[in-house]
Amino acid sequence: MAVQTSKSLRNQVMYSVYVRQFSSEGTFQKVREALPHIRALGVDIVWLMPIHPVGEMARKGTLGSPYAICDYRAVNPEFGTLEDFCELVEAVHAQGMKCIMDVVYNHTSPDSILSREHPEWFYHKPDGSFGNRIGDWSDIIDLDYSQPALWDYQIETLKQWAKIVDGFRCDVAPLIPLAFWIKARAEVETVRPGCIWLSESVEPEFIVANRARGMVSLSDSEIYQAFDLSYEYDLYGDFMRYLQGGCTLAQYTEAINRQEYTYPENYVKLRFLENHDRPRARFILPDERQRRNWTAFLYFQKGMTLLYNGQEVENDFRPSLFDRDSLHWDTGHDISPFLKRLYTIKQNPVFADSAYHTQDAGNGILVAKHKSYAVQILGVFSTQGNAAVVSVDWPDGQYRNLIDDQVILVEGGLLPCKGEPIILSTGEGV
């Protein structure tokens, strides 16, 4: 793993912003106006989805995917100017947050500047034409990282942006050689010491399928040699299978526990219930109580928490990647106070450095524990929103639920769960 990665990242929350859909105007300025709201949720890092110009050739929809970029060194004029972008980043910093930007280095739009100026830097099909190796990505063409000059161009581009932003979220980073990322990290460090590196690591099935095609496809363990954070797609499939009845809660918790002995000791996972590529939490968890439990568990997990814009008002639809489809802010739901309370809990140092274990306690109850030499924190989450008496490895006594200040009694190793999430600390008895 990147040896300098700080475990303190596990205490932090990231908020993903899709500039085009964040407001009806879809501009940097409207995001800037919302920064006090974002910070008030308890957010440390703002991730801006791609802010570059979008290609026109083979465009999907009317506006095209922000991940089909035609110029890595410019900003999308729909959003504003480069000056507007810099002012947005400065405003993020003024709110006490950091700002990272999306990097899409596996591919470009077919009409990108690079495809015109350096066609030799691209993957070509047997007939010599541009192509890509993932069939349904029809609006992009793949870059070819066997070209040393491409490395130089891409790293120089990163260094230019690193003078402005604090880090990078790297789209499908596993499809690019590990040696490139290691070199890029080292060189960017000379411009932005402490730069944050987040990899969109990919699903196990995608890794295996890509390798069968003869493609580079890095595992999470490889990714951690260059990146500070990776997605939790290694177990997202287990999470969805559990929700749909395809596996047991015990199988899901064991998948979580495997991370503790599979990855380096200072691994940091980006934990999420939703993102721009996956259904909304309110869609997959339609029951409010159930959703509250999973949201509390999201913050309790070892790793950094991700919020996708609009999650705080429980949007149940994902904005389109290809057309104007603005977020709904008047949903009638607002869980901002709940998220802020969970953020406050997450600041406890035990979440950054602990032995972590999860288990199925029966009746749909997930019990998790962080344990350090100084403190223990216990989480009890009703994944189906039902009440049950739970057996816990916890000292008898009365405790304050850190989520809602209710008194929780533990007696004879048993704890009554009324269907609401519970977080207890050994230092919070009553």
Residue, then its C-alpha position, 0 to 999 in steps of 0.5 A: m500500500a502507499v506507505q504514507t496513507s494516513k488511517s485518519l482518512r477513516n474518520q472522514v466523509m466525502y461528498s460527490v458532486y455531479v456539477r451538471q445535475f447539481s442544480s438547474e443551472g449546472t454551473f460551478q457557481k451554484v455548487r459554490e453557493a451550496l458549500p455551506h450546506i455541504r460542510a454542515l452535513g459533516v463533510d471533509i472532502v468534496w469530489l467533483m465528477p469530471i469537469h472537462p469538455v465532453g466529446e461530440m462524436a458518438r455522444k450518448g444522449t443530448l449532452g454526452s457522458p462526462y466520462a467521455i472527455c475530449d480535453y484533459r487540460a480544459v474545463n467544460p464551458e457549460f459549467g463555467t470558466l477555468e477561473d470559475f473552477c479555481e474560485l470554487v476550489e478556493a471556496v471549498h478550502a475556505q469552508g475547511m474542506k479539501c477538493i478532489m477531481d475526477v481523472v478519466y485516464n483509461h479512455t477519451s472521446p473519439d474526437s479528443i484532442l489526443s486522438r487527433e494529435h497523437p493517434e499512436w497513443f490509442y488502442h486500435k482494432p485489427d482494421g486499424s481504426f480506434g476502438n475500445r475493449i469494453g463493448d457497451w462503452s460505445d462513446i469512448i476509445d481506449l488509450d494505449y499505455s505501452q506508449p511512454a510519451l503518453w505517460d509523460y503527457q498524462i502525468e504532466t496533466l496531473k501535476q498541472w491540476a494538482k497545483i489547484v486541487d487536493g487529489f484525484r478520484c481515478d476512474v476505472a484505475p485498475l485498467i491502467p498499469l500499476a507502474f503508471w500510477i506509482k510513477a504518477r503518485a511520486e511525481v505529483e507529490t513534488v507538486r502537491p504533498g499529501c495528495i489524496w488518491l482514490s481508485e474506482s476499483v472494480e467488481p471481482e467479476f469484472i477483473v476476471a473477465n477483463r483478464a480473460r480478454g488479455m487486459v490489465s485489470l488490477s486487484d484491490s491488493e495491487i491498487y493499494q500499492a499506489f492509492d490511498l482509498s479504493y471502492e468497496y466493490d469487492l463486497y458490494g455484490d454480497f450486500m446486494r445479494y443479501l438485500q435480495g435474499g441471495c445470500t445470508l447476513a452471515q455471508y455478508t458479514e464474513a465478506i466484510n471481515r475478510q478485508e481485515y486480513t486480506y488488505p494492508e493494515n492501513y487499508v482505507k475503503l470508500r464505503f457507500l450505499e449509493n453513487h452515480d453508477r449505482p441505485r439510490a439508497r432510497f430505491i434499494l432500501p424503501d423502508e425508512r427504518q431499514r434505511r436508517n440502520w444501513t446509513a448508521f452502519l455506513y458511518f460505523q464501517k472501517g473506512m471513509t464514508l461517501l455521500y452522493n449529492g442528494q442523498e441527504v434529501e433521500n432522492d430515489f432516482r439517479p440523474s442521467l449521465f447523458d442528458r439534463d436531469s437535475l437533482h430534486w431538492d424538494t423531496g420532503h425528506d431531510i436526513s441532514p441532522f442524522l448525517k451530522r450526528l453520525y459524522t460527530i460519532k465518526q470523529n472518535p479516534v477508534f474508528a481510525d485505528s482498531a481491530y474491526h469485526t462484524q457478525d450476524a446476531g440473528n433475526g436480521i441484526l448485524v453487530a459490529k465492533h471497533k476495539s482499540y487498547a483504549v476504547q471499544i465501540l459497539g454497533v447494533f443495526s437492524t438490517q430489516g428494521n425489526a425488533a429483537v433481543v440481541s446477544v452481545d459481547w459487552p459489559d452489563g450496565q446502562y449506556r447512552n446510545l450515541i445516535d439518539d441519547q436513549v438509555i440502552l440496558v445491557e443485562g446478562g449479555l443481552l441488549p433489546c433492539k427496538g429496530e433502530p440503530i444503536i452505537l455504544s461506547t465503553g466510555e459512555g455509560v449512564 
